[in-house]
Amino acid sequence: MRDFRWMGKPRSWEKDHRTVSLTVEPQMHLPDGPLLLAVSDDDFSCDMTLAGSGNNVFTGVSLYHLNTDFIGIGTSTESLEIHVMINGYHNYTIIPFKTESTQVIWSIKRNGSHASIGYRMQSKDAVTWVGTFTLPGIEKSVSFGPYFANKGSEPARASLNTLDYKKEI
């Protein structure tokens, strides 16, 4: 966790070596909301357990190269959202996605210029891969990490509960 830095730092947060808890302000969306990013030029796999409080709070992962080039995929208790921005053109998709759990384990696998993003619930072993993506510039290095969003009108709580990063050889 010591290699992760805030971009869109939240007003209220607590962080130790394994967990981060924060308050996500109302109407905070990717890329303006809180992102906790690290940089890697290695091939890697990373799993993060994220949780949000309710159907207006999205937690997910982001691959970030520049303000003009990123992808973010996250869930609330009722929706899955996908943000893709390439060369400043932002595409946003929201898909109905009902879940009982507020906690999701997100997986990222990076291999050169390709990165795969998927998720699984606590009780399931298999990762559901949303897709494999290529962004301009990520073949050399990429920023990656969790993002937190709140479409609601009240502040909400969210957390990163575990993080497991492995450099691929």
MOSUL-V134085 format. One record per residue. RES is the residue in one letter. PHI is phi in degrees with one decimal (999 if undefined). Layout:
# MOSUL-V134085
RES PHI
RES PHI
This chain:
# MOSUL-V134085
M 999
R -68.4
D -86.8
F -91.4
R -129.7
W -76.2
M -125.6
G 73.3
K -56.0
P -71.1
R -69.3
S -131.0
W -160.4
E -131.6
K -141.3
D -128.6
H -69.5
R -127.2
T -132.1
V -137.5
S -121.6
L -150.0
T -101.7
V -100.0
E -66.6
P -61.8
Q 57.9
M -98.9
H -129.7
L -67.5
P -98.0
D -83.9
G -76.0
P -65.2
L -123.5
L -115.1
L -119.1
A -123.1
V -115.3
S -139.7
D -108.5
D -97.6
D -73.3
F -154.4
S -127.0
C -147.9
D -118.3
M -133.3
T -97.6
L -120.4
A -142.9
G -135.7
S -102.3
G 109.4
N -80.5
N -96.2
V -103.0
F -108.0
T -125.8
G -170.9
V -117.3
S -133.8
L -107.9
Y -132.7
H -107.2
L -141.8
N -58.7
T -98.2
D -140.0
F -157.2
I -136.5
G -140.6
I -130.6
G -148.5
T -132.0
S -115.9
T -75.2
E -128.6
S -148.2
L -115.0
E -119.5
I -129.0
H -111.4
V -133.8
M -127.1
I -130.2
N 51.9
G 86.2
Y -95.0
H -98.1
N -114.3
Y -133.9
T -129.8
I -125.9
I -125.5
P -57.4
F -154.3
K -89.4
T -143.8
E -81.4
S -89.7
T -91.7
Q -109.5
V -130.6
I -97.9
W -97.5
S -123.6
I -126.5
K -127.0
R -110.6
N -137.1
G 63.5
S -87.0
H -112.3
A -137.6
S -104.9
I -126.2
G -149.8
Y -144.9
R -152.6
M -90.2
Q -54.2
S -84.3
K -114.8
D -87.8
A -82.2
V -83.7
T -92.5
W -82.0
V -74.5
G 171.0
T -113.4
F -129.2
T -128.7
L -117.8
P -56.8
G 91.7
I -79.5
E -67.3
K -94.7
S -161.6
V -146.7
S -90.2
F -148.4
G 156.5
P -80.3
Y -126.7
F -135.4
A -134.4
N -142.6
K -85.3
G -78.1
S -104.2
E -123.7
P -57.9
A -139.3
R -96.7
A -149.6
S -155.3
L -109.8
N -97.5
T -145.8
L -142.5
D -129.2
Y -111.1
K -132.7
K -74.3
E -85.9
I -103.3
